[in-house]
């Protein structure tokens, strides 16, 4: 009977150590999930900002297109619109460059 009892104790201790190891692993998994959720939220926010920026750029281009059509008979107005378009294109280009991640080993400019 003593032998049976000692085997039972050993088995129970083994089960307990397995449970402790599983709890540690679950804790690690939980931390990974929390970090992944935070990354996902940052990604969602980035996509939303990009979508807004794309929509703004599209509205700008469509608006400029219509303004050019409307000014087809006014050379001064067309020149003013061209200047405005150049200015906005430069600002858009600078914003895209500033917000484009640099590839490892690269400069981020026209690679």
Secondary structure, 3 states (H helix, E strand, C coil): CHHHHHHHHHHHHHHHHHHHHHHHHHHHHHHHHHHHHHHHHHHHHHHHHHHHHHHHHHHHHHHHHHHHHHCCCCHHHHHHHHHHHHHHHHHHHHHHHHCCCCCCCCCCCCC
